[in-house]
Amino acid sequence: MLNAQEVQDVIYQGLPAASEEGLRVEAVGERRARVRSPFRPSTLRPGGTLSGPTMMGLADAAMYAAILGELGRVEMAVTQNLNINFLSRPAQKDLIAEAIILRLGRRSAVLEVQLFSEGSDEMVAHVTGTYALPISS
């Protein structure tokens, strides 16, 4: 298992844009991860709401963080499926993703992610996804 800082380091090494965007892995453990995306005006779409790709990217990063926190350095784990339901308009604040591993098998993991605006208990999006895991020899 990796701690939050180690997971963040792995993500930054594999995807330098995550560092440039300020993505922060706040917590990992117990098959969970909490990841924050700082608010950036460049992520707004017409109407003043955060863009869908911003929310999808954070959810995907949170799923990856949960897997790294549980399994260690499995950099070749990849998104196999991601389904998102946009529930309410996010505030122009940091976006927080809370991911949980629902099922962890030898070849895949099924996860759920809840997205919130900082300071709110109202979920702005609900995500489910599957990650393909590398087969160890």
GROMACS elastic network, one bead per residue, 0.5 to 0.9 nm:
[ bonds ]
;  ai    aj funct       b0    kb
    1    29     6  0.80520   500
    1    68     6  0.71666   500
    1    69     6  0.52500   500
    1    70     6  0.51669   500
    1    71     6  0.55207   500
    1    73     6  0.82339   500
    2     5     6  0.80176   500
    2     6     6  0.57054   500
    2     7     6  0.60586   500
    2    28     6  0.78774   500
    2    29     6  0.82619   500
    2    68     6  0.66107   500
    2    70     6  0.70991   500
    2    71     6  0.77494   500
    2    72     6  0.54292   500
    2    73     6  0.77935   500
    3     6     6  0.53327   500
    3     7     6  0.62032   500
    3     8     6  0.86801   500
    3    27     6  0.75394   500
    3    28     6  0.61985   500
    3    29     6  0.74487   500
    3    68     6  0.89047   500
    3    69     6  0.62640   500
    4     7     6  0.51384   500
    4     8     6  0.61593   500
    4     9     6  0.86226   500
    4    24     6  0.87991   500
    4    25     6  0.56248   500
    4    26     6  0.60697   500
    4    27     6  0.51319   500
    4    28     6  0.53556   500
    4    29     6  0.83270   500
    4    33     6  0.82638   500
    4    34     6  0.89229   500
    4    65     6  0.81696   500
    4    69     6  0.72543   500
    5     8     6  0.50612   500
    5     9     6  0.61507   500
    5    10     6  0.87289   500
    5    24     6  0.87351   500
    5    25     6  0.69262   500
    5    26     6  0.79998   500
    5    27     6  0.84728   500
    6     9     6  0.50110   500
    6    10     6  0.63054   500
    6    11     6  0.87109   500
    6    68     6  0.89909   500
    6    69     6  0.85355   500
    7    10     6  0.51654   500
    7    11     6  0.62969   500
    7    12     6  0.86603   500
    7    25     6  0.71465   500
    7    28     6  0.81499   500
    7    64     6  0.89406   500
    7    65     6  0.61319   500
    7    66     6  0.87324   500
    7    68     6  0.61770   500
    7    69     6  0.64382   500
    7    72     6  0.82261   500
    7    73     6  0.82277   500
    8    11     6  0.50868   500
    8    12     6  0.60947   500
    8    13     6  0.85703   500
    8    19     6  0.87844   500
    8    23     6  0.82406   500
    8    24     6  0.67286   500
    8    25     6  0.55414   500
    8    26     6  0.87351   500
    8    65     6  0.76476   500
    9    12     6  0.50713   500
    9    13     6  0.60899   500
    9    14     6  0.86068   500
   10    13     6  0.51630   500
   10    14     6  0.62154   500
   10    15     6  0.84188   500
   10    68     6  0.85156   500
   10    73     6  0.75216   500
   10    75     6  0.76447   500
   11    14     6  0.52416   500
   11    15     6  0.57507   500
   11    16     6  0.76788   500
   11    18     6  0.71586   500
   11    19     6  0.83147   500
   11    61     6  0.81940   500
   11    64     6  0.84861   500
   11    65     6  0.79357   500
   11    75     6  0.84371   500
   12    15     6  0.51154   500
   12    17     6  0.74286   500
   12    18     6  0.58721   500
   12    19     6  0.54999   500
   12    20     6  0.88634   500
   12    23     6  0.88310   500
   13    16     6  0.59645   500
   13    19     6  0.87667   500
   14    18     6  0.89592   500
   14    75     6  0.77193   500
   15    18     6  0.57905   500
   15    19     6  0.76678   500
   16    19     6  0.53752   500
   16    20     6  0.66189   500
   16    21     6  0.88904   500
   17    21     6  0.61087   500
   17    22     6  0.85700   500
   17    23     6  0.89321   500
   18    21     6  0.51404   500
   18    22     6  0.62672   500
   18    23     6  0.54330   500
   18    24     6  0.85168   500
   18    61     6  0.89265   500
   19    22     6  0.50408   500
   19    23     6  0.60253   500
   19    24     6  0.82511   500
   20    23     6  0.78504   500
   21    37     6  0.74977   500
   21    38     6  0.75766   500
   21    40     6  0.82993   500
   22    36     6  0.84376   500
   22    37     6  0.65737   500
   22    38     6  0.62993   500
   23    35     6  0.71984   500
   23    36     6  0.58441   500
   23    38     6  0.67769   500
   23    58     6  0.82179   500
   23    61     6  0.87833   500
   24    34     6  0.86774   500
   24    35     6  0.56592   500
   24    36     6  0.51378   500
   24    37     6  0.65760   500
   24    38     6  0.82233   500
   25    28     6  0.76432   500
   25    33     6  0.75034   500
   25    34     6  0.61903   500
   25    36     6  0.64313   500
   25    62     6  0.79816   500
   25    65     6  0.73671   500
   26    33     6  0.75936   500
   26    34     6  0.54657   500
   26    35     6  0.55279   500
   26    36     6  0.69785   500
   27    32     6  0.78865   500
   27    33     6  0.54398   500
   27    34     6  0.50909   500
   27    35     6  0.71687   500
   27    65     6  0.89751   500
   27    69     6  0.89199   500
   28    31     6  0.74057   500
   28    32     6  0.55214   500
   28    34     6  0.65172   500
   28    35     6  0.88500   500
   28    65     6  0.71616   500
   28    66     6  0.61952   500
   28    68     6  0.86036   500
   28    69     6  0.54884   500
   28    70     6  0.79809   500
   29    32     6  0.53303   500
   29    33     6  0.65965   500
   29    66     6  0.73477   500
   29    69     6  0.59005   500
   29    70     6  0.65616   500
   30    33     6  0.84308   500
   30    66     6  0.87690   500
   30    69     6  0.84579   500
   30    70     6  0.73938   500
   30   100     6  0.85195   500
   30   101     6  0.88990   500
   31    66     6  0.60093   500
   31    67     6  0.74056   500
   31    69     6  0.73221   500
   31    70     6  0.58175   500
   31    99     6  0.83243   500
   31   100     6  0.57660   500
   31   101     6  0.53225   500
   31   102     6  0.82210   500
   32    62     6  0.86670   500
   32    63     6  0.84612   500
   32    65     6  0.81873   500
   32    66     6  0.50650   500
   32    67     6  0.81805   500
   32    69     6  0.77296   500
   32    70     6  0.80523   500
   32    98     6  0.72742   500
   32    99     6  0.54483   500
   32   101     6  0.63481   500
   33    62     6  0.60701   500
   33    63     6  0.74174   500
   33    64     6  0.87520   500
   33    65     6  0.59847   500
   33    67     6  0.84801   500
   33    69     6  0.75081   500
   33    97     6  0.79520   500
   33    98     6  0.58246   500
   33    99     6  0.51696   500
   33   100     6  0.66394   500
   33   101     6  0.89694   500
   34    62     6  0.65293   500
   34    65     6  0.81149   500
   34    66     6  0.81230   500
   34    96     6  0.70826   500
   34    97     6  0.56325   500
   34    99     6  0.63990   500
   35    58     6  0.74454   500
   35    59     6  0.84635   500
   35    61     6  0.75403   500
   35    62     6  0.56215   500
   35    65     6  0.78600   500
   35    95     6  0.84866   500
   35    96     6  0.58687   500
   35    97     6  0.52197   500
   35    98     6  0.66464   500
   35    99     6  0.83165   500
   36    58     6  0.76766   500
   36    62     6  0.86781   500
   36    94     6  0.67543   500
   36    95     6  0.57932   500
   36    97     6  0.63513   500
   36    98     6  0.89801   500
   36   118     6  0.89081   500
   37    40     6  0.86319   500
   37    54     6  0.87173   500
   37    58     6  0.67785   500
   37    94     6  0.56853   500
   37    95     6  0.51847   500
   37    96     6  0.64375   500
   37    97     6  0.83217   500
   38    93     6  0.72357   500
   38    95     6  0.64791   500
   38    96     6  0.86427   500
   39    42     6  0.87296   500
   39    43     6  0.77212   500
   39    50     6  0.88001   500
   39    92     6  0.65026   500
   39    93     6  0.50661   500
   39    95     6  0.68269   500
   40    43     6  0.57134   500
   40    44     6  0.77000   500
   40    92     6  0.83061   500
   40    93     6  0.82943   500
   40    94     6  0.82191   500
   41    44     6  0.56222   500
   41    50     6  0.86313   500
   41    92     6  0.80676   500
   42    45     6  0.83123   500
   43    49     6  0.83384   500
   43    50     6  0.57011   500
   43    51     6  0.58798   500
   43    53     6  0.86820   500
   43    54     6  0.65173   500
   44    47     6  0.80733   500
   44    48     6  0.56584   500
   44    49     6  0.53870   500
   44    51     6  0.55928   500
   44    54     6  0.88115   500
   44    92     6  0.82666   500
   45    48     6  0.57865   500
   45    49     6  0.56896   500
   45    50     6  0.60225   500
   45    51     6  0.53208   500
   45    52     6  0.86516   500
   46    49     6  0.70184   500
   46    50     6  0.89862   500
   46    51     6  0.87354   500
   48    51     6  0.89410   500
   48    91     6  0.88757   500
   48    92     6  0.78392   500
   49    52     6  0.89930   500
   49    89     6  0.64056   500
   49    90     6  0.63224   500
   49    91     6  0.70809   500
   49    92     6  0.70338   500
   50    53     6  0.85796   500
   50    54     6  0.67531   500
   50    55     6  0.73986   500
   50    89     6  0.79002   500
   50    90     6  0.64123   500
   50    91     6  0.77258   500
   50    92     6  0.71586   500
   51    54     6  0.52958   500
   51    55     6  0.66894   500
   51    56     6  0.88435   500
   52    55     6  0.51818   500
   52    56     6  0.60925   500
   52    57     6  0.84805   500
   52    86     6  0.82320   500
   53    57     6  0.58675   500
   53    58     6  0.84921   500
   54    57     6  0.52329   500
   54    58     6  0.63172   500
   54    59     6  0.87140   500
   55    58     6  0.52427   500
   55    59     6  0.62117   500
   55    60     6  0.86395   500
   55    84     6  0.89500   500
   55    95     6  0.78723   500
   55    97     6  0.87687   500
   55   115     6  0.77057   500
   55   125     6  0.78676   500
   56    59     6  0.51126   500
   56    60     6  0.61342   500
   56    61     6  0.85933   500
   56    82     6  0.82233   500
   56    83     6  0.88549   500
   56    84     6  0.72996   500
   56   127     6  0.82235   500
   57    60     6  0.51188   500
   57    61     6  0.61624   500
   57    62     6  0.86308   500
   58    61     6  0.50212   500
   58    62     6  0.61428   500
   58    63     6  0.86824   500
   58    95     6  0.80963   500
   58    96     6  0.80443   500
   58    97     6  0.66732   500
   58   115     6  0.85541   500
   59    62     6  0.50826   500
   59    63     6  0.63117   500
   59    64     6  0.86949   500
   59    82     6  0.88369   500
   59    84     6  0.88796   500
   59    96     6  0.89187   500
   59    97     6  0.60706   500
   59    98     6  0.81263   500
   59    99     6  0.76091   500
   59   112     6  0.88887   500
   59   113     6  0.61970   500
   59   114     6  0.79041   500
   59   115     6  0.73861   500
   59   126     6  0.89471   500
   59   127     6  0.69590   500
   59   128     6  0.88849   500
   60    63     6  0.51645   500
   60    64     6  0.62668   500
   60    65     6  0.85899   500
   60    79     6  0.75085   500
   60    82     6  0.77304   500
   60   113     6  0.86439   500
   60   127     6  0.89432   500
   60   129     6  0.80885   500
   61    64     6  0.50681   500
   61    65     6  0.60446   500
   61    66     6  0.86468   500
   61    97     6  0.87344   500
   62    66     6  0.61896   500
   62    67     6  0.86705   500
   62    97     6  0.62055   500
   62    98     6  0.68023   500
   62    99     6  0.56683   500
   62   100     6  0.87497   500
   62   113     6  0.74285   500
   63    66     6  0.51911   500
   63    67     6  0.63730   500
   63    68     6  0.87288   500
   63    79     6  0.87575   500
   63    98     6  0.86347   500
   63    99     6  0.57604   500
   63   100     6  0.74657   500
   63   101     6  0.77962   500
   63   111     6  0.65504   500
   63   112     6  0.77518   500
   63   113     6  0.72578   500
   63   129     6  0.77821   500
   63   130     6  0.86981   500
   63   131     6  0.80421   500
   64    67     6  0.51504   500
   64    68     6  0.61571   500
   64    69     6  0.84979   500
   64    75     6  0.89099   500
   64    77     6  0.76630   500
   64    78     6  0.80185   500
   64    79     6  0.82648   500
   64   131     6  0.80189   500
   65    68     6  0.50947   500
   65    69     6  0.59596   500
   65    70     6  0.85271   500
   65    99     6  0.83527   500
   66    69     6  0.50754   500
   66    70     6  0.62127   500
   66    71     6  0.85932   500
   66    99     6  0.65208   500
   66   100     6  0.67614   500
   66   101     6  0.69266   500
   66   111     6  0.87247   500
   67    70     6  0.51300   500
   67    71     6  0.58508   500
   67    72     6  0.75611   500
   67    74     6  0.80155   500
   67    77     6  0.81987   500
   67   101     6  0.75545   500
   67   104     6  0.89302   500
   67   109     6  0.79774   500
   67   131     6  0.85990   500
   68    71     6  0.52481   500
   68    73     6  0.59176   500
   68    74     6  0.63608   500
   68    75     6  0.78597   500
   68    77     6  0.87761   500
   69    72     6  0.58401   500
   69    73     6  0.84578   500
   71    74     6  0.68162   500
   72    75     6  0.87018   500
   73    76     6  0.86359   500
   74    77     6  0.57376   500
   74   133     6  0.76942   500
   74   134     6  0.72759   500
   75    78     6  0.81060   500
   75   134     6  0.87235   500
   76   132     6  0.86311   500
   76   133     6  0.71407   500
   76   134     6  0.60961   500
   77   108     6  0.86682   500
   77   131     6  0.64095   500
   77   132     6  0.56522   500
   77   134     6  0.58324   500
   78   130     6  0.86645   500
   78   131     6  0.54211   500
   78   132     6  0.53641   500
   78   133     6  0.67891   500
   78   134     6  0.84247   500
   79    82     6  0.72044   500
   79   129     6  0.74923   500
   79   130     6  0.62533   500
   79   132     6  0.62712   500
   80   108     6  0.86493   500
   80   129     6  0.74103   500
   80   130     6  0.53449   500
   80   131     6  0.50572   500
   80   132     6  0.56817   500
   81   128     6  0.81306   500
   81   129     6  0.51474   500
   81   130     6  0.50032   500
   81   131     6  0.69241   500
   81   132     6  0.88651   500
   82   127     6  0.70121   500
   82   128     6  0.59324   500
   82   130     6  0.66180   500
   82   131     6  0.87936   500
   83   126     6  0.83533   500
   83   127     6  0.55674   500
   83   128     6  0.53160   500
   83   129     6  0.60948   500
   84   125     6  0.67838   500
   84   126     6  0.57714   500
   84   128     6  0.66193   500
   84   129     6  0.85705   500
   85   124     6  0.86427   500
   85   125     6  0.55029   500
   85   126     6  0.52366   500
   85   127     6  0.63581   500
   85   128     6  0.89668   500
   86    89     6  0.79793   500
   86   123     6  0.89850   500
   86   124     6  0.61805   500
   86   126     6  0.66734   500
   86   127     6  0.86856   500
   87   123     6  0.68975   500
   87   125     6  0.50563   500
   87   126     6  0.72659   500
   88   122     6  0.80791   500
   88   123     6  0.71903   500
   88   125     6  0.69791   500
   89   124     6  0.61833   500
   89   125     6  0.88434   500
   90    93     6  0.78414   500
   90    95     6  0.78933   500
   90   115     6  0.89918   500
   90   116     6  0.73110   500
   90   117     6  0.57214   500
   90   123     6  0.86192   500
   90   124     6  0.57085   500
   90   125     6  0.86371   500
   91    94     6  0.81129   500
   91    95     6  0.83558   500
   91   116     6  0.89150   500
   91   117     6  0.57991   500
   91   118     6  0.80315   500
   92    95     6  0.85561   500
   92   117     6  0.78640   500
   93   117     6  0.60888   500
   93   118     6  0.59773   500
   93   119     6  0.86529   500
   94   116     6  0.86246   500
   94   117     6  0.60242   500
   94   118     6  0.53113   500
   94   119     6  0.89103   500
   95   115     6  0.69210   500
   95   116     6  0.58813   500
   95   118     6  0.59100   500
   96   114     6  0.82181   500
   96   115     6  0.56139   500
   96   116     6  0.51863   500
   96   117     6  0.61119   500
   96   118     6  0.63692   500
   97   113     6  0.63701   500
   97   114     6  0.57036   500
   97   116     6  0.65322   500
   97   117     6  0.89633   500
   98   112     6  0.82824   500
   98   113     6  0.54261   500
   98   114     6  0.52956   500
   98   115     6  0.65141   500
   98   116     6  0.83854   500
   99   111     6  0.68200   500
   99   112     6  0.56344   500
   99   114     6  0.65570   500
   99   115     6  0.87966   500
   99   127     6  0.89157   500
  100   110     6  0.87613   500
  100   111     6  0.56372   500
  100   112     6  0.54800   500
  100   113     6  0.64788   500
  100   114     6  0.89432   500
  101   104     6  0.67446   500
  101   109     6  0.68831   500
  101   110     6  0.60503   500
  101   112     6  0.66049   500
  101   113     6  0.89471   500
  102   109     6  0.75109   500
  102   110     6  0.55015   500
  102   111     6  0.51804   500
  102   112     6  0.68404   500
  103   108     6  0.82550   500
  103   109     6  0.55451   500
  103   110     6  0.50946   500
  103   111     6  0.70114   500
  104   107     6  0.82778   500
  104   108     6  0.64205   500
  104   110     6  0.65808   500
  104   111     6  0.86801   500
  105   108     6  0.53055   500
  105   109     6  0.58816   500
  105   110     6  0.85721   500
  105   133     6  0.85489   500
  106   109     6  0.81322   500
  106   133     6  0.71560   500
  106   134     6  0.85318   500
  106   135     6  0.73247   500
  106   136     6  0.88102   500
  107   131     6  0.85045   500
  107   132     6  0.59446   500
  107   134     6  0.66661   500
  107   135     6  0.63532   500
  108   130     6  0.67013   500
  108   131     6  0.54503   500
  108   133     6  0.50773   500
  108   134     6  0.84448   500
  109   129     6  0.82486   500
  109   130     6  0.55268   500
  109   131     6  0.51644   500
  109   132     6  0.66759   500
  109   133     6  0.72324   500
  110   128     6  0.74417   500
  110   129     6  0.58202   500
  110   131     6  0.65537   500
  111   127     6  0.82362   500
  111   128     6  0.56725   500
  111   129     6  0.52836   500
  111   130     6  0.61859   500
  111   131     6  0.79830   500
  112   126     6  0.75815   500
  112   127     6  0.56688   500
  112   129     6  0.64483   500
  112   130     6  0.89360   500
  113   125     6  0.82862   500
  113   126     6  0.59943   500
  113   128     6  0.62272   500
  113   129     6  0.82408   500
  114   123     6  0.64340   500
  114   124     6  0.77844   500
  114   125     6  0.61663   500
  114   127     6  0.63728   500
  114   128     6  0.89242   500
  115   122     6  0.87202   500
  115   123     6  0.56618   500
  115   124     6  0.56106   500
  115   125     6  0.51580   500
  115   126     6  0.64096   500
  115   127     6  0.80419   500
  116   119     6  0.81336   500
  116   120     6  0.64727   500
  116   121     6  0.67428   500
  116   122     6  0.63748   500
  116   124     6  0.54283   500
  116   125     6  0.73124   500
  117   120     6  0.56608   500
  117   121     6  0.79385   500
  117   122     6  0.77558   500
  117   123     6  0.77359   500
  117   124     6  0.71400   500
  118   121     6  0.84902   500
  120   123     6  0.79269   500
  123   126     6  0.72098   500
  133   136     6  0.88580   500
